[in-house]
Amino acid sequence: MDNRNSAFSLITVLCLGLTLTLSGTTSQRMLAQAPAATPATARQLGTVKSISGDTITIATDAGQTVTVTTSADTKVLKLPAGSTDLKTAQPSQMSDVAVGDRVLATGKPGDAPTALTASRVILMKSTDIAEKNAAEQAQWRTNGVGGIVSSVDPAAGTISLTSGSNKYTVTTNDKTIFKRFSADSINYQDAKAGSLAQIHTGDQLQARGEKSSDGLSVKADEVLSGSFKNLSGLIITADAAAGSITLKDLATKKVMTVNITPNTNIRKMPPQMAQMFAARALGGGNPAGLRGGAPASDQSSPPRGAYAGGQGAAPDASGRPGGQTGGQGGMRRGGGELSQMLNRLPTETLSDLNKGDAVMVVATEPTPGATTVTAITLLSGVEPILTAHPNGGMDLSGWSMGEGPGSGTE
């Protein structure tokens, strides 16, 4: 099976977290609507973590904990979920603010950088956000298509996709919203504004809009795309200070530089589990045969499962597209189960990685053929799996690389 289509099953588990919180692009737009700050005005945006009397503790999107002090004079406005226009806000009161809500507090700076005395609080209720999420997820489920980009016609504004044996046509216009996954995140809310010109053959893409009666074409209201790459091999160098590793990719034989960021999910697979997956990949043989049996190249690997999204490529409750993902060697499972499995594995840091360690990586690719990429997920402890696939034939396409926003993992 074409490696591109196999790689797309990764994106069905990795991508499209449709949690419409006031972070990322939405937050910036809302901030743009607010009056410009003066030197005497401070503002803090985040999620309410606790409330005690007149004090609200919020966690900002940058990871800070901020204390917001309110009073009877604090003006509270409630903004509908998804709105970026303060003209749509309605008067509210502090008693409406609850843990889990999103707030933008403005007022006087406190004695510390993480303190603020609020003159105004703009509120977006978590319940309203959840309702909008559900509606958006239903739209992607009912009116969404997805696959690997096979061609782009900029003049006609059309994109051709393949997903398994299915072929889709996506038609765009000047009202289509284009989004592109950011370099170090596969969360929907971190996606950046994009354009048709950024989409290239081999990209992984989802679109939603008005579908044809046969479901094979869509007039797109929104298009979300990204370029992802699967790598596997032995670490050549690991530089914690530089925040990167180098490895020789088994599939392409190229030496790749992999940047590791705070968003990179680094996990270690226990030896017994790695042996189990290697044995399954070889058709259920004895894992010990990887060392003493027939060469891996003589073994027949079961075909990879195709991306099973397509018509049903809809985000589930975790913010990821639903349905089954294509696995290998009997490893076909639902994305949520796989994600839970991965997130139960021990975590590691870059400083735990050493020269010679076997790793598998899912990374964002800035440009086709780039030799420097940014890791989304790095899995170590996979030597038995790579022994079973000495040419890098196996990737992480059948495994979830983490839960999306709203999954309860944040």
Long-range contacts (C-beta under 8 A, 24 or more apart in sequence): 1-303, 1-304, 1-306, 2-148, 2-162, 3-251, 3-395, 4-148, 4-162, 4-202, 5-147, 5-148, 5-162, 5-163, 5-164, 5-306, 5-307, 6-304, 6-306, 6-307, 6-326, 6-395, 6-397, 7-148, 7-204, 7-228, 7-229, 7-230, 7-395, 7-397, 8-146, 8-147, 8-148, 8-163, 8-204, 8-307, 8-397, 9-304, 9-305, 9-306, 9-307, 9-308, 9-325, 9-326, 9-397, 9-398, 10-204, 10-228, 10-230, 10-325, 10-362, 10-395, 10-396, 10-397, 10-401, 11-146, 11-204, 11-206, 11-226, 11-228, 11-321, 12-146, 12-307, 12-308, 12-309, 12-313, 12-320, 12-321, 12-323, 12-325, 12-335, 13-320, 13-321, 13-325, 13-335, 13-338, 13-339, 13-399, 13-400, 13-401, 14-186, 14-228, 14-320, 14-362, 14-376, 14-400, 14-401, 14-402, 15-181, 15-186, 15-188, 15-204, 15-206, 15-224, 15-226, 15-320, 15-321, 16-140, 16-188, 16-206, 16-224, 16-315, 16-319, 16-320, 16-321, 16-404, 17-186, 17-187, 17-188, 17-189, 17-315, 17-318, 17-319, 17-320, 17-404, 17-405, 17-406, 18-133, 18-136, 18-137, 18-140, 18-188, 18-315, 18-319, 18-404, 19-129, 19-133, 19-187, 19-188, 19-189, 19-319, 19-404, 19-405, 19-406, 20-81, 20-82, 20-129, 20-132, 20-133, 20-136, 20-189, 21-47, 21-102, 21-129, 21-189, 21-405, 22-102, 22-104, 22-124, 23-61, 23-189, 23-190, 24-61, 24-189, 24-190, 24-191, 25-189, 25-191, 25-192, 25-193, 26-82, 26-84, 26-189, 27-61, 27-104, 29-84, 30-79, 30-83, 30-84, 30-86, 30-104, 30-122, 31-104, 32-84, 33-84, 33-85, 33-86, 34-86, 34-104, 34-106, 34-122, 37-106, 40-108, 40-109, 41-106, 41-107, 41-108, 42-106, 42-107, 42-108, 42-109, 42-110, 42-116, 43-104, 43-105, 43-106, 43-107, 43-116, 44-68, 44-104, 44-105, 44-116, 45-102, 45-103, 45-104, 45-105, 46-102, 46-103, 47-100, 47-101, 47-102, 47-103, 48-97, 48-98, 48-99, 48-100, 48-101, 48-102, 48-103, 49-99, 50-99, 51-97, 51-98, 51-99, 54-94, 56-97, 56-103, 56-105, 56-118, 56-121, 58-103, 58-105, 64-114, 65-114, 66-114, 66-115, 66-116, 67-110, 67-114, 67-115, 67-116, 68-103, 68-105, 68-107, 68-115, 68-116, 68-117, 68-118, 68-121, 69-110, 69-115, 69-116, 69-117, 69-118, 70-94, 70-118, 70-121, 71-117, 73-119, 74-107, 74-118, 74-119, 74-120, 74-121, 75-119, 75-120, 75-121, 76-120, 76-121, 76-123, 77-120, 77-121, 77-122, 77-123, 78-122, 78-123, 78-124, 78-125, 79-122, 79-123, 79-124, 80-124, 80-128, 81-124, 81-125, 81-128, 81-129, 81-131, 81-132, 82-132, 86-122, 89-122, 92-123, 94-121, 96-123, 96-125, 97-121, 97-123, 98-125, 98-126, 100-126, 101-125, 101-126, 102-126, 102-129, 130-406, 133-319, 133-406, 136-315, 137-314, 137-315, 137-316, 137-317, 138-314, 139-208, 140-206, 140-208, 140-313, 140-314, 140-315, 140-321, 141-312, 141-314, 141-315, 141-322, 142-314, 143-208, 143-209, 143-210, 143-211, 143-218, 144-206, 144-207, 144-208, 144-218, 144-313, 144-314, 145-170, 145-206, 145-207, 145-208, 145-211, 145-215, 145-216, 145-218, 145-310, 145-311, 145-313, 146-204, 146-205, 146-206, 146-207, 146-307, 146-309, 146-310, 146-313, 146-321, 147-204, 147-205, 147-307, 147-310, 148-202, 148-203, 148-204, 148-205, 149-199, 149-200, 149-201, 149-202, 149-203, 149-204, 149-205, 149-225, 150-201, 151-201, 152-196, 152-199, 152-200, 152-201, 154-196, 154-197, 157-196, 159-196, 159-199, 159-205, 159-207, 159-223, 161-205, 163-306, 163-307, 163-309, 163-310, 163-313, 164-306, 164-307, 164-308, 164-310, 165-306, 166-216, 166-310, 166-311, 167-216, 168-216, 168-217, 168-218, 168-310, 169-216, 169-217, 169-218, 170-205, 170-207, 170-217, 170-218, 170-220, 170-223, 171-217, 171-218, 171-219, 171-220, 172-196, 172-220, 172-223, 173-219, 175-221, 176-209, 176-220, 176-221, 176-222, 176-223, 177-221, 177-222, 177-223, 178-222, 178-223, 178-225, 179-222, 179-223, 179-224, 179-225, 180-224, 180-225, 180-226, 181-224, 181-225, 181-226, 181-364, 182-364, 183-364, 183-366, 183-374, 184-261, 184-263, 184-264, 184-364, 184-374, 184-376, 185-263, 185-376, 186-226, 186-376, 186-401, 186-402, 187-319, 187-404, 187-405, 188-224, 188-315, 188-319, 188-404, 188-405, 189-405, 191-224, 194-223, 194-225, 196-223, 198-225, 199-223, 199-225, 200-227, 200-368, 202-227, 202-368, 203-227, 204-228, 206-313, 206-321, 215-311, 226-364, 227-364, 227-365, 227-366, 227-367, 227-368, 228-362, 228-363, 228-364, 228-365, 228-376, 229-362, 229-363, 229-364, 229-365, 229-373, 230-360, 230-361, 230-362, 230-363, 230-395, 230-396, 230-397, 231-256, 231-258, 231-360, 231-361, 231-362, 231-363, 231-373, 231-392, 232-358, 232-359, 232-360, 232-361, 232-382, 232-386, 232-389, 232-392, 232-394, 232-395, 233-358, 233-359, 233-386, 233-392, 234-356, 234-357, 234-358, 234-359, 234-386, 235-353, 235-354, 235-355, 235-356, 235-357, 235-358, 235-359, 236-355, 237-355, 238-350, 238-353, 238-354, 238-355, 238-357, 240-349, 240-350, 240-351, 243-350, 245-350, 245-353, 245-359, 247-359, 247-361, 249-392, 250-386, 250-389, 250-390, 250-391, 250-392, 251-391, 251-392, 251-393, 252-392, 254-371, 255-371, 256-371, 256-372, 256-373, 257-371, 257-372, 257-373, 258-361, 258-363, 258-372, 258-373, 258-374, 258-375, 258-378, 259-372, 259-373, 259-374, 259-375, 260-350, 260-375, 260-378, 261-374, 261-375, 263-376, 264-374, 264-375, 264-376, 264-377, 264-378, 265-342, 265-376, 265-377, 265-378, 265-401, 265-402, 266-347, 266-348, 266-349, 266-350, 266-352, 266-353, 266-377, 266-378, 266-380, 267-342, 267-343, 267-345, 267-346, 267-347, 267-348, 267-377, 267-378, 267-379, 267-380, 268-345, 268-346, 268-347, 268-348, 268-352, 268-379, 268-380, 268-381, 269-345, 269-379, 269-380, 269-381, 269-382, 270-345, 270-346, 270-381, 271-381, 271-384, 274-381, 274-382, 274-383, 274-384, 274-385, 275-384, 277-329, 277-331, 277-384, 277-385, 278-384, 278-385, 278-387, 278-388, 280-328, 280-329, 280-330, 280-331, 281-328, 281-329, 281-331, 281-385, 281-388, 281-389, 281-394, 282-329, 282-388, 283-329, 284-329, 284-330, 287-384, 290-384, 290-387, 290-388, 291-387, 296-387, 296-388, 296-389, 296-390, 297-390, 297-391, 299-388, 301-328, 301-329, 301-388, 301-389, 301-393, 301-394, 302-328, 302-329, 302-330, 303-328, 304-328, 304-397, 304-398, 305-332, 305-398, 315-404, 317-406, 317-407, 318-403, 318-404, 318-406, 318-407, 319-403, 319-404, 319-405, 319-406, 319-407, 320-400, 320-403, 320-404, 325-397, 325-398, 325-399, 325-400, 326-397, 326-398, 327-397, 327-398, 327-399, 328-394, 328-397, 328-398, 331-398, 331-399, 332-398, 333-398, 335-400, 336-400, 336-403, 337-400, 338-398, 338-399, 338-400, 339-400, 339-401, 339-402, 339-403, 339-407, 340-403, 341-399, 341-400, 342-377, 342-379, 342-399, 342-400, 342-401, 342-402, 343-402, 343-403, 343-409, 345-379, 348-380, 352-380, 353-378, 353-380, 358-382, 358-383, 358-385, 358-386, 360-385, 360-386, 360-394, 360-395, 360-396, 362-395, 362-396, 362-401, 376-401, 377-401, 377-402
